[in-house]
Amino acid sequence: MLFLNNYIKLMGSWFSKKIYIFEINENHSEYKQKKYAREIESLENVVSDKLKEEEKGYLFFTTGYDDILDYMKDRDVTVMECQDNDYKIIAASYITQGQGLYTYNDLSKYFKFNQDYVAYGKSKYKPEELCSIEYETFMKKIEGYKYAKRLIANELSITDLVGHCKSEKEKGTFDEKNKVREKVNRYIYDYFKDNMKDRIGFDELDRFYLLKFSDLQKCEDDEVKAKCEKETEENIKLYEEYGELIDLFDLSSSILPDENGIEYIKSENYKKYFDANPFNTIELDTYMVHPNNRKKGLAKIVTFEGLKIQLRKLIAKRPRLEKIYISATIHQENIPSKRVTTSLGNFDTLYVKRRTGINREVYFCKIDKDNIEDFIRENDTKIQNLKNKIENDSGVVFKITEL
């Protein structure tokens, strides 16, 4: 009888259904990249249509073919696809990293509009050199701002940047995806990137992002004070305009009390994310599963497989990192996505107002370098147990492969 049972089990394994999980990247041929991008776009549309049918369309926004294809070509992004036995797509995920400082996707920005962060940034420098570094940083930021203004005027025909943002704020139509704000931040970031030979770099841009000319004027360094006094009236007007724009970039108004009415920004918890930036933060951007496969745990599996790849990419690229941050932004009513995220680690939660009328939760966790392999192993065990359950329940065999 035992022999017969083993024989039946062995025969079943020969004809078992397979689920293929694989990464799509720049190493694939252009034909395959386009093929997989079309497949994922198709899945996005199926998921979106089903959610709209269920009157939950606001839970999911499609990325689209062109952006999915760009993700596949980007070494700082991991795109995963999951196919069934008939090679039909049933799940996918995008794990992103390396966005510009203070842009839409840099979730760390929520923690940096407060005096605690200003003091933290200053603490990274010797008191005797602080003023001169702040001065150099500010002047480079102004050059970046002038560069941004020129490009934005050409692209969007917007000349009064401050007026545009003021109008938005007065109307109560605050939107993180405001084109002016995003492009100013993006182009200042690009300006720093293109001038990396300077002593002042991304660390200073991040630490002194809120720095204004009025702050420089208060410094105690006589040499810097003298430089500030020599600035022309024309420059001072520009500095004031830039300072006003920095104030309008303040994202603290988008942070909401949580479901218990607790204001996260007032807790000590948020300070552990002061070091988060685009170079050490991985975002769980999108994970989706075909409506017919929602309850099987595939979204959790394909997301972790992508995160594992992305973690090792980042470690290989920046071996000196002392810590890595993981983040995700989810609609407050998207319970399945919350379960996927929270199953992977011990996350803190921040409630935010992103687009007008739609509130979201931002999930953050920090992993010290020495604990990254433990984090991967622990999740590997959990994911393998989930795979085993699916295999036992439905006779499926998972294949991590390249198609």
Residue pairs with C-beta under 8 A, 6 or more apart in sequence:
12 395
13 397
16 395
16 396
16 397
17 84
17 85
17 394
17 395
17 396
17 397
18 84
18 85
18 396
18 397
18 398
18 399
19 82
19 83
19 84
19 85
19 90
19 298
19 396
19 397
19 398
19 399
20 82
20 83
20 84
20 87
20 399
20 401
20 403
21 80
21 81
21 82
21 301
21 302
21 305
21 398
21 399
21 400
21 401
22 80
22 81
22 400
22 401
22 402
22 403
23 78
23 79
23 80
23 306
23 309
23 402
24 32
24 33
24 36
24 72
24 79
24 80
24 81
25 72
25 73
25 75
25 78
25 79
26 72
26 73
26 74
26 75
28 36
28 72
33 69
33 72
33 73
34 69
36 72
36 79
36 81
37 65
37 68
37 69
37 72
38 65
39 81
39 89
40 68
40 79
40 81
40 89
40 92
41 62
41 63
41 64
41 65
41 68
42 89
43 89
43 90
43 91
43 92
43 288
43 290
44 60
44 62
44 63
44 64
44 288
45 62
46 290
46 291
47 60
47 288
47 289
47 290
47 291
48 57
48 60
48 61
48 62
50 291
51 57
51 59
51 60
56 333
58 331
58 358
59 331
59 333
59 334
59 337
60 288
60 334
63 71
63 94
63 286
68 79
68 94
71 77
71 79
71 94
71 96
72 79
74 98
75 313
76 96
76 97
76 98
76 313
77 94
77 95
77 96
77 97
77 98
78 94
78 95
78 96
78 306
78 307
78 309
78 310
78 313
79 92
79 93
79 94
79 306
80 92
80 93
80 94
80 95
80 302
80 303
80 305
80 306
80 309
81 89
81 91
81 92
81 302
82 89
82 90
82 91
82 92
82 289
82 298
82 301
82 302
83 89
83 90
83 403
84 90
87 403
89 290
90 289
90 290
90 292
90 293
90 298
91 287
91 288
91 289
91 290
91 293
91 298
91 299
91 301
91 302
92 286
92 287
92 288
92 302
93 284
93 285
93 286
93 287
93 288
93 299
93 302
93 303
93 306
94 285
94 286
94 287
94 306
95 282
95 283
95 284
95 285
95 303
95 306
95 307
95 309
95 310
96 105
96 282
96 283
96 285
97 278
97 281
97 282
97 283
97 310
97 313
97 314
98 278
98 279
99 105
99 106
99 278
99 283
100 106
100 185
100 186
100 189
100 190
100 278
101 185
101 189
101 202
101 205
101 206
101 209
101 277
101 278
102 109
102 112
102 185
102 189
102 206
102 209
102 249
103 182
103 185
103 186
103 189
103 278
104 176
104 177
104 182
105 278
105 283
105 285
106 277
106 278
106 281
107 276
107 281
107 283
107 327
107 329
107 362
107 364
108 273
108 276
108 277
108 278
108 281
108 325
108 327
109 251
110 251
110 254
110 255
110 270
110 350
110 352
110 362
111 117
111 265
111 270
111 271
111 273
111 274
111 276
112 206
112 209
112 210
112 274
113 210
113 249
113 250
113 251
113 252
114 252
114 265
116 271
116 274
117 210
117 274
118 210
120 207
120 271
120 274
121 206
121 207
121 208
122 130
122 207
124 203
124 207
125 133
130 219
131 216
131 219
131 220
131 221
131 223
131 224
132 221
132 223
132 224
133 200
133 204
134 208
134 211
134 215
134 216
134 219
134 224
135 216
135 219
135 224
135 227
135 228
136 198
136 199
136 200
136 204
137 200
137 204
137 205
137 208
137 211
138 208
138 211
138 212
138 213
138 216
140 191
140 192
140 195
140 198
140 200
140 204
140 205
141 188
141 205
141 208
141 211
141 242
142 238
142 239
142 242
143 191
144 187
144 188
144 189
144 190
144 191
144 192
145 184
145 188
145 238
145 242
145 245
146 238
147 187
147 188
147 190
147 191
148 183
148 184
148 186
148 187
148 188
148 191
149 161
149 184
151 183
151 187
152 158
152 161
152 180
152 183
152 184
152 187
153 159
155 183
156 179
156 180
156 183
158 164
158 180
161 180
161 184
161 241
161 245
162 241
162 244
162 245
162 248
164 180
165 178
165 180
165 181
165 245
165 248
165 249
166 248
168 174
168 175
168 178
169 248
173 356
174 253
174 254
174 353
174 356
175 355
175 356
176 251
176 254
176 354
176 355
177 355
181 248
181 249
184 245
185 249
188 205
189 202
189 205
192 200
192 201
192 202
192 205
193 202
202 277
202 279
206 277
209 246
210 246
212 239
212 242
212 243
212 246
213 228
213 231
213 236
213 239
213 240
213 242
213 243
214 243
216 224
216 228
217 225
217 228
219 225
231 239
252 265
253 353
254 352
254 353
254 354
255 263
255 264
255 265
255 350
255 351
255 352
255 353
256 351
256 352
256 353
256 359
257 263
257 264
257 351
258 264
258 349
258 351
259 351
264 270
264 348
264 349
264 350
264 351
269 348
270 348
270 350
272 366
273 325
273 348
273 364
273 366
275 323
275 325
276 325
276 327
276 364
276 366
279 318
279 321
280 314
280 318
280 321
280 323
280 324
280 325
281 324
281 325
281 326
281 327
282 307
282 310
282 311
282 314
282 324
282 325
282 326
282 327
283 326
283 327
283 328
283 329
284 303
284 307
284 326
284 327
284 328
284 340
284 341
284 344
284 363
285 328
287 299
287 302
287 303
287 337
287 340
288 299
289 296
289 298
289 299
289 302
294 336
296 390
296 394
297 386
297 389
297 390
299 336
299 337
299 340
300 339
300 340
300 343
300 344
300 383
300 386
301 383
301 386
301 387
301 398
303 340
303 344
304 344
304 379
304 383
305 383
305 400
307 326
307 344
307 379
308 376
308 379
308 380
311 324
311 372
311 375
311 376
314 321
314 324
315 321
315 324
315 369
315 372
321 369
322 368
322 369
323 366
323 367
323 368
323 369
324 366
324 367
324 369
324 372
325 364
325 365
325 366
325 367
326 344
326 345
326 347
326 364
326 365
326 367
327 362
327 363
327 364
327 365
328 337
328 341
328 347
328 362
328 363
329 352
329 354
329 360
329 361
329 362
329 363
330 337
330 338
330 341
330 360
330 361
330 362
330 363
331 337
331 358
331 359
331 360
331 361
332 351
332 359
332 360
332 361
338 361
338 363
341 347
341 363
342 363
343 382
344 379
345 365
345 367
345 375
345 379
346 365
347 363
347 364
347 365
348 363
348 364
348 365
349 361
349 362
349 363
349 364
350 361
350 362
350 363
350 364
351 359
351 360
351 361
351 362
352 359
352 360
352 361
352 362
353 359
353 360
354 360
367 375
387 398
390 396
390 398
391 397
391 398
